[in-house]
Amino acid sequence: MPDHTIPATPPSSEPLSEAVPARKYVENKPPRGLYVRVFIYVIATHVLLAMMSLVVIAANSR
């Protein structure tokens, strides 16, 4: 039995002049949540370093 496949869209002999090329979406700005997360990480890191410094100072004073 021969394989008879029919293309979904038949090829046209003339080029499509109205076809608009698809524009690629480019995001120029990072999402706002990124700034919030970075801010929290920076604050948490500073607080952690300050607490560790207090622990070291307390351990050295004994």
C-alpha positions in Angstrom: 0.0 0.0 0.0 1.6 3.3 -1.1 2.0 6.1 1.4 -0.1 9.1 0.3 0.7 12.0 2.5 -1.0 15.3 2.0 0.6 18.4 3.4 -1.5 20.5 5.8 -1.0 23.6 3.7 -0.5 23.3 0.0 2.6 25.2 -1.2 1.8 28.4 -3.1 3.6 29.5 -6.2 3.6 33.2 -5.2 5.5 34.5 -2.1 3.5 35.9 0.7 4.0 39.7 0.6 1.8 40.4 3.7 3.6 38.1 6.0 5.1 40.0 8.9 8.1 38.4 10.4 7.6 37.4 14.0 9.3 39.8 16.4 11.3 38.2 19.2 10.4 39.4 22.7 13.3 41.0 24.5 13.0 41.9 28.1 15.0 45.0 28.9 14.4 45.2 32.6 14.8 42.4 35.2 11.7 41.6 37.1 11.0 43.7 40.2 11.2 40.6 42.5 14.8 40.2 41.6 15.7 43.6 43.3 13.7 42.6 46.4 15.5 39.3 46.7 18.9 40.8 46.2 18.1 43.5 48.8 17.0 40.8 51.3 20.1 38.7 50.7 22.3 41.7 51.2 20.6 42.7 54.5 20.6 39.1 55.7 24.3 38.7 54.9 25.1 41.9 56.8 23.1 40.9 59.8 24.7 37.4 59.8 28.2 39.0 59.7 27.4 41.4 62.5 26.1 38.6 64.7 29.2 36.5 64.0 31.3 39.5 64.9 29.5 39.9 68.2 30.0 36.1 68.9 33.7 36.4 68.2 34.0 39.6 70.4 32.1 37.9 73.2 34.3 34.7 73.0 37.5 36.8 73.1 36.4 38.8 76.1 35.9 35.7 78.3 
